[in-house]
Amino acid sequence: MISFPKAKINLGLRILEKRPDNFHDIETVFYPVALSDALEFVALPGKVNEDELVITGINIRTRPEKNLVIRAIRRLRTIYPVPQLKIHLHKAIPTGAGLGGGSSDAACILKSINKCFRFSMTDIELLNIALELGSDCPFFLDPVPSVGTGRGEILKHISPVLEGYHIVLLNPGFLISTKEAYHNCRPEKRDISLEQLIGSPVSAWKKSIINDFEDFVFKVYPLVGELKKALYKSGAIFSSMTGSGSSVYGIYEGKPKITDRLKKYLIYEGIL
């Protein structure tokens, strides 16, 4: 069975408060992007003791046993009789880039195994397992534009406010630790919700929709901030870092003209 795990961007990301369980309550809008990995698996014949994972494409520098796909399979195997699998994961979504690539891979393998072997898992079962693997993993079980609250797992579908707009995704080529980003953030509650702000014209978002991780990341990794400025200079009507970085995106009303300087950081360009 083959699937194509999508990437996501965050339209705003607010860190509201630290929770007793040491996670943070957040508010964000998850928005799917067509940039995707490819994930295929088959059941291994005969008696074998381990899954086989082959990773091609981008070098994500992760040992197979640490990969979220393998972790998802092993977690599922504690409940259901999942046979040993041979998996091919082709990576096009960079890791540590704020695009949710690993979480998307994990969500897709959960859904695909459930469908392939007819385990009839409920949506709640899938969500609970996904949340164990990552806070944004539940979004990728049904990747449509959604407001995410709680740890990101409380999801409310919204209209596709960026439908027809063009997007440019840039990645500087290094990863940023989510743990480090959260450690350096300043939680703060707001009076106006992101869902309300998203309803305003996209051209107005620049002054009102903020990613709270940007202050820290731009100070420590100034290239990320420079790329955001360059996207605005190239004609973007809205630009932001996604997740805890390191990728940034620009939203355009028409097809953008990408400068040679930006092309070396370009990982995706398309219509939303």
PyRosetta script that sets phi, psi and omega in degrees:
from pyrosetta import init, pose_from_sequence

init()
pose = pose_from_sequence("MISFPKAKINLGLRILEKRPDNFHDIETVFYPVALSDALEFVALPGKVNEDELVITGINIRTRPEKNLVIRAIRRLRTIYPVPQLKIHLHKAIPTGAGLGGGSSDAACILKSINKCFRFSMTDIELLNIALELGSDCPFFLDPVPSVGTGRGEILKHISPVLEGYHIVLLNPGFLISTKEAYHNCRPEKRDISLEQLIGSPVSAWKKSIINDFEDFVFKVYPLVGELKKALYKSGAIFSSMTGSGSSVYGIYEGKPKITDRLKKYLIYEGIL")
pose.set_psi(1, 138.7)
pose.set_omega(1, -178.3)
pose.set_phi(2, -122.6)
pose.set_psi(2, 143.2)
pose.set_omega(2, 176.8)
pose.set_phi(3, -142.4)
pose.set_psi(3, 167.5)
pose.set_omega(3, -176.0)
pose.set_phi(4, -128.7)
pose.set_psi(4, 88.2)
pose.set_omega(4, -178.5)
pose.set_phi(5, -63.8)
pose.set_psi(5, 124.1)
pose.set_omega(5, -177.7)
pose.set_phi(6, -83.7)
pose.set_psi(6, 159.6)
pose.set_omega(6, 169.4)
pose.set_phi(7, -88.4)
pose.set_psi(7, 170.2)
pose.set_omega(7, 174.3)
pose.set_phi(8, -137.7)
pose.set_psi(8, 158.9)
pose.set_omega(8, 166.6)
pose.set_phi(9, -119.8)
pose.set_psi(9, 162.2)
pose.set_omega(9, 174.5)
pose.set_phi(10, -106.8)
pose.set_psi(10, 125.5)
pose.set_omega(10, 171.2)
pose.set_phi(11, -93.5)
pose.set_psi(11, 92.6)
pose.set_omega(11, -173.2)
pose.set_phi(12, 78.9)
pose.set_psi(12, 145.9)
pose.set_omega(12, 174.9)
pose.set_phi(13, -152.1)
pose.set_psi(13, 112.4)
pose.set_omega(13, -177.7)
pose.set_phi(14, -109.5)
pose.set_psi(14, 133.1)
pose.set_omega(14, 173.9)
pose.set_phi(15, -98.6)
pose.set_psi(15, 110.3)
pose.set_omega(15, -170.4)
pose.set_phi(16, -88.6)
pose.set_psi(16, -47.7)
pose.set_omega(16, 179.1)
pose.set_phi(17, -168.2)
pose.set_psi(17, 157.5)
pose.set_omega(17, 176.2)
pose.set_phi(18, -86.3)
pose.set_psi(18, 138.4)
pose.set_omega(18, -174.9)
pose.set_phi(19, -96.6)
pose.set_psi(19, 162.9)
pose.set_omega(19, 177.1)
pose.set_phi(20, -59.4)
pose.set_psi(20, -25.6)
pose.set_omega(20, 179.8)
pose.set_phi(21, -86.7)
pose.set_psi(21, 9.7)
pose.set_omega(21, 178.3)
pose.set_phi(22, 74.9)
pose.set_psi(22, 0.2)
pose.set_omega(22, 167.5)
pose.set_phi(23, -83.3)
pose.set_psi(23, 177.4)
pose.set_omega(23, 177.9)
pose.set_phi(24, -119.9)
pose.set_psi(24, 142.4)
pose.set_omega(24, 168.2)
pose.set_phi(25, -79.3)
pose.set_psi(25, 133.9)
pose.set_omega(25, -178.7)
pose.set_phi(26, -128.0)
pose.set_psi(26, 169.6)
pose.set_omega(26, 169.0)
pose.set_phi(27, -138.7)
pose.set_psi(27, 127.3)
pose.set_omega(27, -178.7)
pose.set_phi(28, -154.3)
pose.set_psi(28, 168.9)
pose.set_omega(28, 168.5)
pose.set_phi(29, -118.0)
pose.set_psi(29, 117.5)
pose.set_omega(29, 174.8)
pose.set_phi(30, -85.3)
pose.set_psi(30, 133.5)
pose.set_omega(30, 179.6)
pose.set_phi(31, -133.6)
pose.set_psi(31, 123.3)
pose.set_omega(31, -176.6)
pose.set_phi(32, -73.0)
pose.set_psi(32, 148.0)
pose.set_omega(32, 177.7)
pose.set_phi(33, -127.7)
pose.set_psi(33, 145.7)
pose.set_omega(33, -173.1)
pose.set_phi(34, -71.3)
pose.set_psi(34, -14.0)
pose.set_omega(34, 172.8)
pose.set_phi(35, -55.2)
pose.set_psi(35, 128.1)
pose.set_omega(35, -173.4)
pose.set_phi(36, -147.3)
pose.set_psi(36, 155.0)
pose.set_omega(36, 167.2)
pose.set_phi(37, -85.3)
pose.set_psi(37, 176.2)
pose.set_omega(37, 171.5)
pose.set_phi(38, -127.1)
pose.set_psi(38, 133.6)
pose.set_omega(38, -173.7)
pose.set_phi(39, -133.4)
pose.set_psi(39, 121.0)
pose.set_omega(39, -178.5)
pose.set_phi(40, -132.7)
pose.set_psi(40, 142.8)
pose.set_omega(40, 176.2)
pose.set_phi(41, -145.0)
pose.set_psi(41, 154.5)
pose.set_omega(41, 171.6)
pose.set_phi(42, -138.4)
pose.set_psi(42, 153.7)
pose.set_omega(42, 175.9)
pose.set_phi(43, -74.1)
pose.set_psi(43, 135.4)
pose.set_omega(43, 178.9)
pose.set_phi(44, -77.4)
pose.set_psi(44, 135.0)
pose.set_omega(44, 178.4)
pose.set_phi(45, -77.7)
pose.set_psi(45, 157.8)
pose.set_omega(45, 176.5)
pose.set_phi(46, 73.4)
pose.set_psi(46, -169.1)
pose.set_omega(46, -177.9)
pose.set_phi(47, -96.7)
pose.set_psi(47, 105.9)
pose.set_omega(47, 175.8)
pose.set_phi(48, -126.7)
pose.set_psi(48, 156.1)
pose.set_omega(48, -172.9)
pose.set_phi(49, -106.1)
pose.set_psi(49, -10.3)
pose.set_omega(49, -175.5)
pose.set_phi(50, -137.6)
pose.set_psi(50, 151.6)
pose.set_omega(50, 170.2)
pose.set_phi(51, -74.0)
pose.set_psi(51, 154.4)
pose.set_omega(51, 175.2)
pose.set_phi(52, -113.6)
pose.set_psi(52, 125.1)
pose.set_omega(52, 179.0)
pose.set_phi(53, -122.4)
pose.set_psi(53, 121.2)
pose.set_omega(53, 174.9)
pose.set_phi(54, -112.0)
pose.set_psi(54, 127.0)
pose.set_omega(54, -179.6)
pose.set_phi(55, -115.9)
pose.set_psi(55, 126.0)
pose.set_omega(55, 176.2)
pose.set_phi(56, -122.4)
pose.set_psi(56, -179.9)
pose.set_omega(56, -178.7)
pose.set_phi(57, 82.9)
pose.set_psi(57, -137.1)
pose.set_omega(57, -179.6)
pose.set_phi(58, -61.9)
pose.set_psi(58, 135.4)
pose.set_omega(58, 175.9)
pose.set_phi(59, -77.6)
pose.set_psi(59, 109.9)
pose.set_omega(59, -176.7)
pose.set_phi(60, -94.3)
pose.set_psi(60, -0.4)
pose.set_omega(60, 172.2)
pose.set_phi(61, 54.2)
pose.set_psi(61, 40.1)
pose.set_omega(61, 178.7)
pose.set_phi(62, -123.1)
pose.set_psi(62, 130.8)
pose.set_omega(62, 176.4)
pose.set_phi(63, -63.8)
pose.set_psi(63, 142.1)
pose.set_omega(63, -176.9)
pose.set_phi(64, -50.5)
pose.set_psi(64, -41.3)
pose.set_omega(64, -176.9)
pose.set_phi(65, -68.6)
pose.set_psi(65, -16.3)
pose.set_omega(65, 177.8)
pose.set_phi(66, -94.2)
pose.set_psi(66, -10.5)
pose.set_omega(66, -177.6)
pose.set_phi(67, -66.1)
pose.set_psi(67, 140.8)
pose.set_omega(67, -176.9)
pose.set_phi(68, -64.0)
pose.set_psi(68, -26.9)
pose.set_omega(68, 176.7)
pose.set_phi(69, -63.4)
pose.set_psi(69, -47.6)
pose.set_omega(69, 178.9)
pose.set_phi(70, -66.2)
pose.set_psi(70, -40.5)
pose.set_omega(70, 178.4)
pose.set_phi(71, -62.2)
pose.set_psi(71, -39.0)
pose.set_omega(71, 178.8)
pose.set_phi(72, -64.9)
pose.set_psi(72, -43.2)
pose.set_omega(72, 179.7)
pose.set_phi(73, -62.6)
pose.set_psi(73, -45.3)
pose.set_omega(73, -178.4)
pose.set_phi(74, -65.6)
pose.set_psi(74, -37.4)
pose.set_omega(74, 177.1)
pose.set_phi(75, -66.0)
pose.set_psi(75, -41.9)
pose.set_omega(75, 179.6)
pose.set_phi(76, -65.0)
pose.set_psi(76, -33.2)
pose.set_omega(76, -178.0)
pose.set_phi(77, -69.6)
pose.set_psi(77, -17.1)
pose.set_omega(77, 175.8)
pose.set_phi(78, -73.8)
pose.set_psi(78, -12.8)
pose.set_omega(78, -177.7)
pose.set_phi(79, -116.8)
pose.set_psi(79, -37.9)
pose.set_omega(79, -174.6)
pose.set_phi(80, -123.6)
pose.set_psi(80, 154.7)
pose.set_omega(80, -178.4)
pose.set_phi(81, -80.2)
pose.set_psi(81, 70.6)
pose.set_omega(81, 179.3)
pose.set_phi(82, -77.4)
pose.set_psi(82, 123.1)
pose.set_omega(82, 178.7)
pose.set_phi(83, -68.3)
pose.set_psi(83, 167.0)
pose.set_omega(83, 174.1)
pose.set_phi(84, -66.3)
pose.set_psi(84, 139.5)
pose.set_omega(84, -172.0)
pose.set_phi(85, -122.0)
pose.set_psi(85, 150.2)
pose.set_omega(85, 167.5)
pose.set_phi(86, -105.7)
pose.set_psi(86, 121.3)
pose.set_omega(86, -172.4)
pose.set_phi(87, -121.0)
pose.set_psi(87, 136.1)
pose.set_omega(87, 172.3)
pose.set_phi(88, -117.0)
pose.set_psi(88, 118.0)
pose.set_omega(88, 178.5)
pose.set_phi(89, -115.0)
pose.set_psi(89, 115.3)
pose.set_omega(89, 176.3)
pose.set_phi(90, -102.4)
pose.set_psi(90, 117.1)
pose.set_omega(90, -173.2)
pose.set_phi(91, -94.0)
pose.set_psi(91, 124.5)
pose.set_omega(91, 170.9)
pose.set_phi(92, -118.7)
pose.set_psi(92, -17.6)
pose.set_omega(92, 179.1)
pose.set_phi(93, -92.8)
pose.set_psi(93, 119.2)
pose.set_omega(93, -179.7)
pose.set_phi(94, -62.1)
pose.set_psi(94, 152.7)
pose.set_omega(94, 177.0)
pose.set_phi(95, -89.4)
pose.set_psi(95, 154.7)
pose.set_omega(95, 180.0)
pose.set_phi(96, 59.9)
pose.set_psi(96, 32.3)
pose.set_omega(96, -172.1)
pose.set_phi(97, -115.2)
pose.set_psi(97, 0.6)
pose.set_omega(97, -179.4)
pose.set_phi(98, 79.4)
pose.set_psi(98, 14.1)
pose.set_omega(98, -176.1)
pose.set_phi(99, -106.2)
pose.set_psi(99, -3.8)
pose.set_omega(99, 175.1)
pose.set_phi(100, 73.4)
pose.set_psi(100, 23.3)
pose.set_omega(100, -175.1)
pose.set_phi(101, -58.1)
pose.set_psi(101, -47.8)
pose.set_omega(101, -179.7)
pose.set_phi(102, -64.8)
pose.set_psi(102, -41.5)
pose.set_omega(102, 178.9)
pose.set_phi(103, -65.0)
pose.set_psi(103, -38.7)
pose.set_omega(103, 178.9)
pose.set_phi(104, -65.2)
pose.set_psi(104, -41.9)
pose.set_omega(104, 176.7)
pose.set_phi(105, -59.0)
pose.set_psi(105, -45.1)
pose.set_omega(105, -178.3)
pose.set_phi(106, -64.0)
pose.set_psi(106, -44.0)
pose.set_omega(106, 179.7)
pose.set_phi(107, -62.9)
pose.set_psi(107, -40.1)
pose.set_omega(107, -179.5)
pose.set_phi(108, -66.8)
pose.set_psi(108, -38.6)
pose.set_omega(108, 179.8)
pose.set_phi(109, -68.4)
pose.set_psi(109, -36.2)
pose.set_omega(109, 177.2)
pose.set_phi(110, -62.1)
pose.set_psi(110, -49.2)
pose.set_omega(110, -179.1)
pose.set_phi(111, -64.9)
pose.set_psi(111, -40.8)
pose.set_omega(111, -176.2)
pose.set_phi(112, -68.3)
pose.set_psi(112, -41.2)
pose.set_omega(112, 178.1)
pose.set_phi(113, -65.6)
pose.set_psi(113, -42.2)
pose.set_omega(113, 178.4)
pose.set_phi(114, -58.4)
pose.set_psi(114, -42.5)
pose.set_omega(114, -179.4)
pose.set_phi(115, -72.9)
pose.set_psi(115, -44.7)
pose.set_omega(115, -175.0)
pose.set_phi(116, -63.8)
pose.set_psi(116, -43.0)
pose.set_omega(116, -175.5)
pose.set_phi(117, -101.8)
pose.set_psi(117, 7.0)
pose.set_omega(117, 173.7)
pose.set_phi(118, 53.3)
pose.set_psi(118, 51.8)
pose.set_omega(118, 179.8)
pose.set_phi(119, -80.7)
pose.set_psi(119, -15.4)
pose.set_omega(119, 177.1)
pose.set_phi(120, 58.0)
pose.set_psi(120, 39.5)
pose.set_omega(120, 174.7)
pose.set_phi(121, -65.3)
pose.set_psi(121, 141.5)
pose.set_omega(121, 176.7)
pose.set_phi(122, -77.5)
pose.set_psi(122, 163.9)
pose.set_omega(122, 177.0)
pose.set_phi(123, -59.7)
pose.set_psi(123, -36.9)
pose.set_omega(123, 179.7)
pose.set_phi(124, -66.5)
pose.set_psi(124, -42.1)
pose.set_omega(124, 177.4)
pose.set_phi(125, -59.8)
pose.set_psi(125, -47.2)
pose.set_omega(125, -179.8)
pose.set_phi(126, -61.8)
pose.set_psi(126, -43.7)
pose.set_omega(126, -179.0)
pose.set_phi(127, -62.3)
pose.set_psi(127, -43.8)
pose.set_omega(127, -177.7)
pose.set_phi(128, -64.5)
pose.set_psi(128, -41.1)
pose.set_omega(128, 177.7)
pose.set_phi(129, -67.5)
pose.set_psi(129, -42.4)
pose.set_omega(129, 179.3)
pose.set_phi(130, -59.5)
pose.set_psi(130, -41.4)
pose.set_omega(130, -178.2)
pose.set_phi(131, -65.8)
pose.set_psi(131, -30.2)
pose.set_omega(131, 175.1)
pose.set_phi(132, -63.6)
pose.set_psi(132, -28.8)
pose.set_omega(132, -174.9)
pose.set_phi(133, -87.3)
pose.set_psi(133, -27.4)
pose.set_omega(133, 179.8)
pose.set_phi(134, 177.3)
pose.set_psi(134, 147.6)
pose.set_omega(134, -174.4)
pose.set_phi(135, -65.8)
pose.set_psi(135, -29.0)
pose.set_omega(135, 178.8)
pose.set_phi(136, -97.1)
pose.set_psi(136, 0.7)
pose.set_omega(136, -179.7)
pose.set_phi(137, -61.4)
pose.set_psi(137, -40.4)
pose.set_omega(137, 178.6)
pose.set_phi(138, -56.8)
pose.set_psi(138, -35.0)
pose.set_omega(138, 179.4)
pose.set_phi(139, -57.2)
pose.set_psi(139, -38.8)
pose.set_omega(139, -174.1)
pose.set_phi(140, -76.5)
pose.set_psi(140, -5.8)
pose.set_omega(140, 172.1)
pose.set_phi(141, -68.2)
pose.set_psi(141, -28.4)
pose.set_omega(141, 177.7)
pose.set_phi(142, -148.0)
pose.set_psi(142, 76.5)
pose.set_omega(142, -169.0)
pose.set_phi(143, -77.5)
pose.set_psi(143, 79.5)
pose.set_omega(143, 173.4)
pose.set_phi(144, -121.6)
pose.set_psi(144, 158.7)
pose.set_omega(144, -177.9)
pose.set_phi(145, -51.8)
pose.set_psi(145, 126.6)
pose.set_omega(145, -172.5)
pose.set_phi(146, -149.5)
pose.set_psi(146, 142.4)
pose.set_omega(146, 166.9)
pose.set_phi(147, -79.4)
pose.set_psi(147, 130.2)
pose.set_omega(147, 179.0)
pose.set_phi(148, -114.5)
pose.set_psi(148, 126.9)
pose.set_omega(148, 176.0)
pose.set_phi(149, -129.4)
pose.set_psi(149, -173.1)
pose.set_omega(149, -169.7)
pose.set_phi(150, 66.2)
pose.set_psi(150, -133.3)
pose.set_omega(150, 173.5)
pose.set_phi(151, -80.6)
pose.set_psi(151, -4.2)
pose.set_omega(151, -173.6)
pose.set_phi(152, 120.3)
pose.set_psi(152, -6.2)
pose.set_omega(152, -175.1)
pose.set_phi(153, -89.5)
pose.set_psi(153, -14.8)
pose.set_omega(153, 177.0)
pose.set_phi(154, -88.2)
pose.set_psi(154, 109.0)
pose.set_omega(154, -167.4)
pose.set_phi(155, -117.3)
pose.set_psi(155, 136.3)
pose.set_omega(155, 176.1)
pose.set_phi(156, -128.7)
pose.set_psi(156, 116.8)
pose.set_omega(156, -179.2)
pose.set_phi(157, -65.2)
pose.set_psi(157, 141.8)
pose.set_omega(157, 176.9)
pose.set_phi(158, -128.7)
pose.set_psi(158, 171.2)
pose.set_omega(158, 179.0)
pose.set_phi(159, -70.8)
pose.set_psi(159, 152.7)
pose.set_omega(159, -179.3)
pose.set_phi(160, -74.6)
pose.set_psi(160, 81.1)
pose.set_omega(160, -170.9)
pose.set_phi(161, -64.9)
pose.set_psi(161, -18.0)
pose.set_omega(161, -179.2)
pose.set_phi(162, -105.1)
pose.set_psi(162, 12.9)
pose.set_omega(162, -178.2)
pose.set_phi(163, -58.3)
pose.set_psi(163, 127.5)
pose.set_omega(163, 179.1)
pose.set_phi(164, 91.5)
pose.set_psi(164, -15.2)
pose.set_omega(164, 175.8)
pose.set_phi(165, -76.7)
pose.set_psi(165, 157.4)
pose.set_omega(165, 175.9)
pose.set_phi(166, -95.4)
pose.set_psi(166, 147.9)
pose.set_omega(166, 176.9)
pose.set_phi(167, -128.4)
pose.set_psi(167, 143.4)
pose.set_omega(167, 171.5)
pose.set_phi(168, -122.4)
pose.set_psi(168, 126.9)
pose.set_omega(168, 179.0)
pose.set_phi(169, -110.9)
pose.set_psi(169, 127.5)
pose.set_omega(169, 177.6)
pose.set_phi(170, -118.5)
pose.set_psi(170, 144.4)
pose.set_omega(170, 175.9)
pose.set_phi(171, -135.3)
pose.set_psi(171, 127.8)
pose.set_omega(171, -175.4)
pose.set_phi(172, -75.8)
pose.set_psi(172, -7.5)
pose.set_omega(172, 175.9)
pose.set_phi(173, 96.2)
pose.set_psi(173, 8.1)
pose.set_omega(173, 174.9)
pose.set_phi(174, -133.8)
pose.set_psi(174, 158.3)
pose.set_omega(174, -179.8)
pose.set_phi(175, -99.4)
pose.set_psi(175, 158.7)
pose.set_omega(175, 177.2)
pose.set_phi(176, -122.9)
pose.set_psi(176, 132.9)
pose.set_omega(176, -179.8)
pose.set_phi(177, -71.0)
pose.set_psi(177, 121.3)
pose.set_omega(177, 176.7)
pose.set_phi(178, -62.0)
pose.set_psi(178, -38.8)
pose.set_omega(178, 179.2)
pose.set_phi(179, -60.8)
pose.set_psi(179, -43.8)
pose.set_omega(179, 179.3)
pose.set_phi(180, -65.1)
pose.set_psi(180, -40.0)
pose.set_omega(180, -179.7)
pose.set_phi(181, -63.4)
pose.set_psi(181, -45.0)
pose.set_omega(181, 178.7)
pose.set_phi(182, -64.8)
pose.set_psi(182, -37.7)
pose.set_omega(182, -179.1)
pose.set_phi(183, -61.7)
pose.set_psi(183, -28.2)
pose.set_omega(183, -175.9)
pose.set_phi(184, -104.7)
pose.set_psi(184, 11.4)
pose.set_omega(184, 179.6)
pose.set_phi(185, -92.0)
pose.set_psi(185, 163.7)
pose.set_omega(185, 178.1)
pose.set_phi(186, -119.9)
pose.set_psi(186, 101.1)
pose.set_omega(186, -179.1)
pose.set_phi(187, -59.9)
pose.set_psi(187, 141.5)
pose.set_omega(187, -179.4)
pose.set_phi(188, -158.6)
pose.set_psi(188, 130.6)
pose.set_omega(188, 175.7)
pose.set_phi(189, -85.2)
pose.set_psi(189, 152.3)
pose.set_omega(189, -180.0)
pose.set_phi(190, -122.4)
pose.set_psi(190, 159.6)
pose.set_omega(190, -178.9)
pose.set_phi(191, -84.6)
pose.set_psi(191, -35.6)
pose.set_omega(191, -177.8)
pose.set_phi(192, -104.0)
pose.set_psi(192, 131.0)
pose.set_omega(192, -176.7)
pose.set_phi(193, -76.2)
pose.set_psi(193, 155.8)
pose.set_omega(193, 175.3)
pose.set_phi(194, -63.0)
pose.set_psi(194, -35.6)
pose.set_omega(194, 179.7)
pose.set_phi(195, -59.0)
pose.set_psi(195, -38.1)
pose.set_omega(195, 176.5)
pose.set_phi(196, -67.0)
pose.set_psi(196, -44.1)
pose.set_omega(196, -177.3)
pose.set_phi(197, -66.3)
pose.set_psi(197, -35.8)
pose.set_omega(197, -179.9)
pose.set_phi(198, -63.2)
pose.set_psi(198, -24.0)
pose.set_omega(198, 179.5)
pose.set_phi(199, -73.7)
pose.set_psi(199, -11.4)
pose.set_omega(199, 178.5)
pose.set_phi(200, -82.3)
pose.set_psi(200, 165.4)
pose.set_omega(200, 179.1)
pose.set_phi(201, -56.7)
pose.set_psi(201, 144.1)
pose.set_omega(201, -178.4)
pose.set_phi(202, -57.9)
pose.set_psi(202, -34.3)
pose.set_omega(202, -179.8)
pose.set_phi(203, -63.6)
pose.set_psi(203, -17.1)
pose.set_omega(203, -179.9)
pose.set_phi(204, -93.7)
pose.set_psi(204, -8.0)
pose.set_omega(204, -174.9)
pose.set_phi(205, -66.4)
pose.set_psi(205, -28.4)
pose.set_omega(205, -174.4)
pose.set_phi(206, -53.7)
pose.set_psi(206, -36.5)
pose.set_omega(206, -176.3)
pose.set_phi(207, -90.7)
pose.set_psi(207, -11.5)
pose.set_omega(207, -171.1)
pose.set_phi(208, -124.2)
pose.set_psi(208, -22.8)
pose.set_omega(208, -174.7)
pose.set_phi(209, -109.0)
pose.set_psi(209, 115.1)
pose.set_omega(209, -169.9)
pose.set_phi(210, -125.5)
pose.set_psi(210, 145.8)
pose.set_omega(210, 168.9)
pose.set_phi(211, -98.9)
pose.set_psi(211, 115.8)
pose.set_omega(211, -174.2)
pose.set_phi(212, -64.1)
pose.set_psi(212, -17.9)
pose.set_omega(212, 179.7)
pose.set_phi(213, -78.6)
pose.set_psi(213, -13.8)
pose.set_omega(213, -172.2)
pose.set_phi(214, -63.2)
pose.set_psi(214, -40.4)
pose.set_omega(214, -178.2)
pose.set_phi(215, -54.8)
pose.set_psi(215, -49.0)
pose.set_omega(215, -179.9)
pose.set_phi(216, -67.1)
pose.set_psi(216, -49.7)
pose.set_omega(216, -174.2)
pose.set_phi(217, -63.6)
pose.set_psi(217, -42.6)
pose.set_omega(217, -177.4)
pose.set_phi(218, -65.7)
pose.set_psi(218, -30.5)
pose.set_omega(218, 177.8)
pose.set_phi(219, -71.8)
pose.set_psi(219, -42.0)
pose.set_omega(219, -175.7)
pose.set_phi(220, -84.9)
pose.set_psi(220, -33.0)
pose.set_omega(220, -178.6)
pose.set_phi(221, -126.5)
pose.set_psi(221, 75.8)
pose.set_omega(221, -172.4)
pose.set_phi(222, -59.1)
pose.set_psi(222, -24.9)
pose.set_omega(222, 179.5)
pose.set_phi(223, -59.3)
pose.set_psi(223, -34.6)
pose.set_omega(223, -179.3)
pose.set_phi(224, -63.5)
pose.set_psi(224, -44.7)
pose.set_omega(224, 177.3)
pose.set_phi(225, -64.9)
pose.set_psi(225, -36.7)
pose.set_omega(225, 178.6)
pose.set_phi(226, -65.2)
pose.set_psi(226, -36.9)
pose.set_omega(226, 178.7)
pose.set_phi(227, -67.1)
pose.set_psi(227, -37.4)
pose.set_omega(227, 176.5)
pose.set_phi(228, -62.1)
pose.set_psi(228, -45.6)
pose.set_omega(228, 178.9)
pose.set_phi(229, -61.9)
pose.set_psi(229, -39.0)
pose.set_omega(229, -179.1)
pose.set_phi(230, -66.0)
pose.set_psi(230, -33.9)
pose.set_omega(230, 177.7)
pose.set_phi(231, -66.1)
pose.set_psi(231, -42.7)
pose.set_omega(231, 175.3)
pose.set_phi(232, -61.5)
pose.set_psi(232, -42.0)
pose.set_omega(232, -179.0)
pose.set_phi(233, -63.3)
pose.set_psi(233, -29.4)
pose.set_omega(233, -178.4)
pose.set_phi(234, -83.0)
pose.set_psi(234, -0.9)
pose.set_omega(234, 175.6)
pose.set_phi(235, 113.6)
pose.set_psi(235, 4.9)
pose.set_omega(235, 178.2)
pose.set_phi(236, -63.8)
pose.set_psi(236, 140.9)
pose.set_omega(236, 175.9)
pose.set_phi(237, -90.9)
pose.set_psi(237, -15.9)
pose.set_omega(237, 171.9)
pose.set_phi(238, -151.1)
pose.set_psi(238, 140.0)
pose.set_omega(238, 178.1)
pose.set_phi(239, -143.8)
pose.set_psi(239, 146.6)
pose.set_omega(239, -178.8)
pose.set_phi(240, -161.3)
pose.set_psi(240, 158.0)
pose.set_omega(240, 164.9)
pose.set_phi(241, -76.9)
pose.set_psi(241, 149.4)
pose.set_omega(241, 178.0)
pose.set_phi(242, -108.8)
pose.set_psi(242, 141.0)
pose.set_omega(242, -177.6)
pose.set_phi(243, 57.6)
pose.set_psi(243, -141.7)
pose.set_omega(243, 176.3)
pose.set_phi(244, -93.9)
pose.set_psi(244, 18.6)
pose.set_omega(244, 179.1)
pose.set_phi(245, 89.7)
pose.set_psi(245, 174.0)
pose.set_omega(245, 16.1)
pose.set_phi(246, -103.2)
pose.set_psi(246, 1.9)
pose.set_omega(246, -177.4)
pose.set_phi(247, -78.4)
pose.set_psi(247, 149.8)
pose.set_omega(247, 172.8)
pose.set_phi(248, -128.5)
pose.set_psi(248, 155.2)
pose.set_omega(248, -179.6)
pose.set_phi(249, -134.2)
pose.set_psi(249, 157.1)
pose.set_omega(249, 173.7)
pose.set_phi(250, -125.2)
pose.set_psi(250, 139.8)
pose.set_omega(250, 177.8)
pose.set_phi(251, -107.6)
pose.set_psi(251, 130.7)
pose.set_omega(251, -175.6)
pose.set_phi(252, -127.5)
pose.set_psi(252, 148.9)
pose.set_omega(252, 177.1)
pose.set_phi(253, -77.3)
pose.set_psi(253, -29.3)
pose.set_omega(253, 177.7)
pose.set_phi(254, -131.2)
pose.set_psi(254, -178.3)
pose.set_omega(254, -179.7)
pose.set_phi(255, -63.4)
pose.set_psi(255, 123.3)
pose.set_omega(255, -175.6)
pose.set_phi(256, -79.9)
pose.set_psi(256, 156.9)
pose.set_omega(256, 171.5)
pose.set_phi(257, -103.3)
pose.set_psi(257, 112.4)
pose.set_omega(257, -175.6)
pose.set_phi(258, -92.2)
pose.set_psi(258, 126.7)
pose.set_omega(258, -180.0)
pose.set_phi(259, -71.6)
pose.set_psi(259, 160.3)
pose.set_omega(259, 179.1)
pose.set_phi(260, -60.2)
pose.set_psi(260, -34.2)
pose.set_omega(260, -179.7)
pose.set_phi(261, -62.8)
pose.set_psi(261, -40.3)
pose.set_omega(261, -177.8)
pose.set_phi(262, -78.6)
pose.set_psi(262, -25.2)
pose.set_omega(262, -175.8)
pose.set_phi(263, -59.5)
pose.set_psi(263, -30.8)
pose.set_omega(263, -178.5)
pose.set_phi(264, -72.4)
pose.set_psi(264, -13.3)
pose.set_omega(264, 177.1)
pose.set_phi(265, -105.0)
pose.set_psi(265, -4.2)
pose.set_omega(265, -174.2)
pose.set_phi(266, -70.3)
pose.set_psi(266, 126.4)
pose.set_omega(266, 175.7)
pose.set_phi(267, -117.1)
pose.set_psi(267, -16.9)
pose.set_omega(267, 177.5)
pose.set_phi(268, -163.9)
pose.set_psi(268, 143.6)
pose.set_omega(268, 173.5)
pose.set_phi(269, -144.4)
pose.set_psi(269, 133.0)
pose.set_omega(269, -179.3)
pose.set_phi(270, -177.5)
pose.set_psi(270, -171.8)
pose.set_omega(270, 179.4)
pose.set_phi(271, -104.5)
pose.set_psi(271, 135.4)
pose.set_omega(271, -179.5)
pose.set_phi(272, -82.1)
pose.dump_pdb("model.pdb")
